[in-house]
Amino acid sequence: MSPIPDRLRSLGPMLLRGIRRGIEKESLRVQPDGRLAATPHPAALGSALTHPRITTDFSEAQLELITGTHASVEACLEELTHIHQAVYRAIGDEVLWCASMPCRLPEEHAIPIGRYGSSNLGRAKTVYRIGLAHRYGRRMQTISGIHYNFSLPEDAWDALPWSGGANAGYFALMRNFRRHAWLLFYLFGASPAVCPSFVAGRQHGLAPLAPDTLYLPHATSLRMGRLGYQSEAQSSLAVSCNSLESYAGSLHDALLVPYPPYQEIGICEGDDYRQLSASLLQIENEFYSMIRPKRVIRRGERPLHALRERGVEYVEVRLMDLDPFSPVGITAPTMRLLDVFLLHCLLSESPPDTPAEIAAIAHTQERVAARGREPELRLQRNGRDVSLTEWGGQVLAECGPIAEAMDRAVGAAQGGRAYHDALARGAAALGDPAAVPSARMLEEMARDHRNSYTNFVLARSHAHRAALLGLPYPAEIEARYAQLAQRSVEDRRKIEAADTLPFEEFRRAYLAPETLNPG
C-alpha cells in the first residue's frame, strides 16, 4: 500500500501552497555568429561578485541568472523573464546561447575564466575556477543548465507522520530522487547533439550528423552522460544520502584529505595560484551531484558548516538541461511537473541507500542519458529487468493524486488543472518519444538546419533575444535592476576595502578543518 495518499492528506492545501521554488539559470554569452564572447562581464550588469540576481559561473562569458524564492510558478517565471530583459539591454548585440551544450569554442586556453575583483573573496572565486580548469578542462565547464530550488514550509515537517524533521525528510526525498532521476533525463533532456569543438582531442563515441555536429541518435542528455559533468576522481565518493551525518561525513574527508593527482598540480606556481587546495574537492560546490541539500550561508561561511549547524533548508535540483524552445530556458508545465515529482520523492517510502545501489543508479542514468529514446529500452530495477515505459509509467501514475492535490491547493489562480495537465503531458511522452525536447531538437535540426546543431541553437537564440526585447519592460523594473547593479559595485568596493589579510592567510583560514564543523 502506497503511503502517498495519507502523507498527502497530512500536508493539506495550506502547506502545499507554502511550497517555494527558485531558479538559477546558466547561459553562455556568444557573438552574433555563435562564437563564444571574449568580452568581460558587462559593466552595466554591476559586479559579478556581489549582484544578487546576475553573476557568472565558470567563465567570464557564462552568465548565471538567479531568481528569488516564489510561492507560484508564474511569479518565478516573471522574475526570470525580467532578469533576462535586464541582461539583454546590457550586452549589446551579443546573444544568450539557449542550449546546454556549448557553442563553437576557441582553444582551451582562450576560454576566459570568471574574474571577481581584487578582494580575497573575489580572488578565491577565480582561483577555484582555475583549479577546475586544471582538473577537468575548461571546455567541460562551459556546459550550462538550470538549477531548480525547492522547499516546503517549516510547518510541513510537523504535519508529516515521521520523525526526524526537515533533515530526515529532505534526505528521504534525495534518496528517491536519485532512484528516479533518469525519468527527468527522458522527459526534459535537451542535449542529444554537440559541436565538435567541445570534444576536440577526446575519445567520445559520438556519431557524425553534419560537418559541424556530433550526436547519439537516441540520446536525451549528453550533458548528464559520460561526456558531461563527470569526474572519475569523484566516482570513488559514493556519497550516501541516508542522513545529514553520513552525507556530511563523506564530503568532509573529500574536502580535507590530499588527493595525489591534484597534489601534482600544486597550489602555486611562483606567484600564480593553480587551485585552492589539493584535496579531492577544493570546496563543497565542486561535488558533482544531481541534487544537493542546501542552506543559505552567511558571508564567509562554509556550506557544510551551515548544513551541520542549522540543517537543510531546501534542495537544489541540478540535472535540468536548458530548454532551447523556451526564451528563459524552462516552462511553467516543466516546473509544475518538477514540483509533483519532488513531492512524490518526498512522500514515497525511501529505504536507506547502499554503495551497490548508488553504483546501479549511476549505470541506469548513463543508459538513459545516452539511449533514453531507444525503442523498447530496458533498465535494471532492483535487480529485475523492466522497460523504461513500464517503470516511468508507474512513477507518473503514483504522481496523479499529488497533481490533483496541487491543483486543489493553488486553485484557479494558477491555472485550474495546470498540474494535472503537466503530468498528463509527461505521461503521454512515455508513449511518444518524438514529443520530448531531445527528439524535437533533432527533428528541427533536420528539417530547417541541415542537421546543424550550431545553426539550430543560434537561430533559436536570436529568436529568443528578439522575443524578450519585444516584451514590455516596466520602468520600475528597469530602475530596480539599475539600482541592483550600482549597489553591487559599491558592495564589491566595500569588501575590497575591508580586506586586511594577505590572500594566502585568507585561503588557509577559509580551508581550515574547523570551518567545516558546527560551532
Sequence and secondary structure as in RCSB ss.txt:
>XXXX:A:sequence
MSPIPDRLRSLGPMLLRGIRRGIEKESLRVQPDGRLAATPHPAALGSALTHPRITTDFSEAQLELITGTHASVEA
CLEELTHIHQAVYRAIGDEVLWCASMPCRLPEEHAIPIGRYGSSNLGRAKTVYRIGLAHRYGRRMQTISGIHYNF
SLPEDAWDALPWSGGANAGYFALMRNFRRHAWLLFYLFGASPAVCPSFVAGRQHGLAPLAPDTLYLPHATSLRMG
RLGYQSEAQSSLAVSCNSLESYAGSLHDALLVPYPPYQEIGICEGDDYRQLSASLLQIENEFYSMIRPKRVIRRG
ERPLHALRERGVEYVEVRLMDLDPFSPVGITAPTMRLLDVFLLHCLLSESPPDTPAEIAAIAHTQERVAARGREP
ELRLQRNGRDVSLTEWGGQVLAECGPIAEAMDRAVGAAQGGRAYHDALARGAAALGDPAAVPSARMLEEMARDHR
NSYTNFVLARSHAHRAALLGLPYPAEIEARYAQLAQRSVEDRRKIEAADTLPFEEFRRAYLAPETLNPG
>XXXX:A:secstr
  SHHHHHHHHHHHHHHT EEEEEEEEEEE TTSBB  S S GGG  TTT SSEEE SBTTEEEEE   BSSHHH
HHHHHHHHHHHHHTTSTT EE  SSS  B   GGGS B    SSHHHHHHHHHHHHHHHHH HHHHT   EEEEE
E  HHHHHHSSSSSHHHHHHHHHHHHHHHHTHHHHHHH  BSEE GGGGTTS    EEEETTEEE TT SBGGGS
TTSS  TTGGG     S HHHHHHHHHHHHHSB HHHHHH SEETTEE  S SBS SSGGGS  SEEEE    TT
  HHHHHHHH   EEEEEEE   TTSTTS  HHHHHHHHHHHHHHHHS      HHHHHHHHHHHHHHHHHTTST
T EEEETTEEEEHHHHHHHHHHHTHHHHHHHHHHHGGGGTSSHHHHHHHHHHHHHH GGGSHHHHHHHHHHHHST
T HHHHHHHHHHHHHHHHHHS   HHHHHHHHHHHHHHHHHHHHHHHH  S HHHHHHHHH GGGGS  
